[in-house]
Amino acid sequence: MTDRNTNLFDAVPENRSDEEFTTLLETGQFKLVRIVSTGQATPDGEWYDQPEAEWVVVLRGRAGLVFEDEPGEHILEEGDFIDIAPRRRHRVSWTDETKPTVWLALHYNS
């Protein structure tokens, strides 16, 4: 934790071959992570299946999110958020390739 002002958009990489995950704050109750995606997606056949709940918001860019238990795709644009229950299998189907997608992910015990 820092006692100086910081900005979520500081040092956002413009183009990377992999996603960047930065833990901003972590306690025994939750973890807050900044994610920067530049065209990445969850590999085919893979699913996130996390023991904790996850609330995510797209601050910049766009992304597609798919859940194993429902048809179709959720398209998240700037300002859109979604709360994902524990063990709900999901994957990122795409992220914006023209500019970085900046997410905040809050992992918490529900």
Buried (B, 14 or more C-beta within 10 A) or exposed (E): EEEEEEEEEEEBEEEEEEBBEEEBEEEEEBBBBBBBBBBBBBEEEEBBEBEBBBBBBBBBBBBBBBBEEEEEEBEBEEEBEBEBEBEBBBBBBBBBBEBBBBBBBBBBEE
